[in-house]
Amino acid sequence: MKTVELEKDEMRKEYRREDLGPSVRGKYYEAYKKETNLVLLSPDVAAAFPDDASVNRALRALLKLAQRSAGLAGPSGRRAKTQR
């Protein structure tokens, strides 16, 4: 198989730039941003988790605990006193 070496940033002769249409910078940026949820953990936090699944388990447990706590609290954020 014959390989063709091209200089960096050089198109082949059979392609013409005008045939490719106008280029738009950041054309897909908003769509990419919506579909990507990348979070960078601080090194000390990342050291506590061996992989992404363990981070997700810990966060789900924290969410469940927070929801349970919110369910016990009244509107003021304190436990409602029971009448005797």
VENNOR-V943002 format. One record per residue. N is the residue number from 0. RES is the residue in one letter. SS is DSSP state (helix for helix, strand for strand, loop for the rest). PSI is psi in degrees with one decimal (* if undefined). D_LAST is the distance of its C-alpha to the last C-alpha in Angstrom with 1 decimal. Layout:
# VENNOR-V943002
n=N res=RES ss=SS psi=PSI d_last=D_LAST
n=N res=RES ss=SS psi=PSI d_last=D_LAST
This chain:
# VENNOR-V943002
n=0 res=M ss=loop psi=130.2 d_last=89.6
n=1 res=K ss=loop psi=130.9 d_last=90.8
n=2 res=T ss=loop psi=145.2 d_last=88.3
n=3 res=V ss=loop psi=123.3 d_last=88.6
n=4 res=E ss=loop psi=126.5 d_last=87.6
n=5 res=L ss=loop psi=148.4 d_last=86.4
n=6 res=E ss=loop psi=156.0 d_last=85.9
n=7 res=K ss=loop psi=138.5 d_last=82.4
n=8 res=D ss=loop psi=29.4 d_last=81.2
n=9 res=E ss=loop psi=129.6 d_last=84.3
n=10 res=M ss=loop psi=158.2 d_last=84.2
n=11 res=R ss=loop psi=158.2 d_last=86.7
n=12 res=K ss=loop psi=-30.4 d_last=89.7
n=13 res=E ss=loop psi=-12.4 d_last=88.7
n=14 res=Y ss=loop psi=138.2 d_last=85.6
n=15 res=R ss=loop psi=135.9 d_last=85.9
n=16 res=R ss=helix psi=-39.3 d_last=83.2
n=17 res=E ss=helix psi=-22.5 d_last=83.6
n=18 res=D ss=helix psi=-18.4 d_last=83.0
n=19 res=L ss=helix psi=-11.2 d_last=79.5
n=20 res=G ss=loop psi=176.5 d_last=78.2
n=21 res=P ss=loop psi=145.3 d_last=76.5
n=22 res=S ss=loop psi=141.4 d_last=74.1
n=23 res=V ss=loop psi=119.9 d_last=70.7
n=24 res=R ss=loop psi=131.1 d_last=68.8
n=25 res=G ss=loop psi=24.1 d_last=65.1
n=26 res=K ss=loop psi=-38.9 d_last=65.5
n=27 res=Y ss=loop psi=10.4 d_last=62.8
n=28 res=Y ss=helix psi=-48.3 d_last=60.6
n=29 res=E ss=helix psi=-42.9 d_last=57.7
n=30 res=A ss=helix psi=-41.0 d_last=57.6
n=31 res=Y ss=helix psi=-42.7 d_last=57.7
n=32 res=K ss=helix psi=-36.8 d_last=54.9
n=33 res=K ss=helix psi=-37.0 d_last=52.6
n=34 res=E ss=helix psi=-4.1 d_last=53.2
n=35 res=T ss=loop psi=131.2 d_last=53.0
n=36 res=N ss=loop psi=77.3 d_last=49.9
n=37 res=L ss=loop psi=129.1 d_last=51.3
n=38 res=V ss=loop psi=131.4 d_last=49.2
n=39 res=L ss=loop psi=121.0 d_last=50.8
n=40 res=L ss=loop psi=146.3 d_last=48.7
n=41 res=S ss=loop psi=149.9 d_last=49.4
n=42 res=P ss=helix psi=-39.3 d_last=51.5
n=43 res=D ss=helix psi=-33.7 d_last=48.8
n=44 res=V ss=helix psi=-44.3 d_last=46.3
n=45 res=A ss=helix psi=-31.5 d_last=49.0
n=46 res=A ss=loop psi=-23.3 d_last=49.9
n=47 res=A ss=loop psi=-13.0 d_last=46.5
n=48 res=F ss=loop psi=126.3 d_last=47.1
n=49 res=P ss=loop psi=-26.1 d_last=50.2
n=50 res=D ss=loop psi=177.1 d_last=50.3
n=51 res=D ss=helix psi=-31.1 d_last=48.8
n=52 res=A ss=helix psi=-38.4 d_last=46.8
n=53 res=S ss=helix psi=-33.7 d_last=44.9
n=54 res=V ss=helix psi=-45.2 d_last=44.1
n=55 res=N ss=helix psi=-41.8 d_last=42.8
n=56 res=R ss=helix psi=-44.6 d_last=40.7
n=57 res=A ss=helix psi=-42.2 d_last=39.1
n=58 res=L ss=helix psi=-38.5 d_last=38.5
n=59 res=R ss=helix psi=-40.6 d_last=37.0
n=60 res=A ss=helix psi=-40.7 d_last=34.6
n=61 res=L ss=helix psi=-41.8 d_last=33.6
n=62 res=L ss=helix psi=-43.9 d_last=33.1
n=63 res=K ss=helix psi=-42.6 d_last=30.9
n=64 res=L ss=helix psi=-42.7 d_last=28.8
n=65 res=A ss=helix psi=-40.5 d_last=28.6
n=66 res=Q ss=helix psi=-39.6 d_last=27.7
n=67 res=R ss=helix psi=-42.5 d_last=24.9
n=68 res=S ss=helix psi=-40.7 d_last=23.6
n=69 res=A ss=helix psi=-32.2 d_last=23.9
n=70 res=G ss=helix psi=-30.9 d_last=21.9
n=71 res=L ss=helix psi=-28.2 d_last=18.9
n=72 res=A ss=strand psi=149.5 d_last=19.2
n=73 res=G ss=loop psi=-169.5 d_last=18.2
n=74 res=P ss=loop psi=-30.0 d_last=20.9
n=75 res=S ss=loop psi=-5.9 d_last=20.9
n=76 res=G ss=loop psi=-1.8 d_last=21.5
n=77 res=R ss=loop psi=160.7 d_last=18.2
n=78 res=R ss=strand psi=139.5 d_last=15.3
n=79 res=A ss=loop psi=137.2 d_last=12.7
n=80 res=K ss=loop psi=140.5 d_last=9.4
n=81 res=T ss=loop psi=140.5 d_last=6.5
n=82 res=Q ss=loop psi=143.3 d_last=3.8
n=83 res=R ss=loop psi=* d_last=0.0
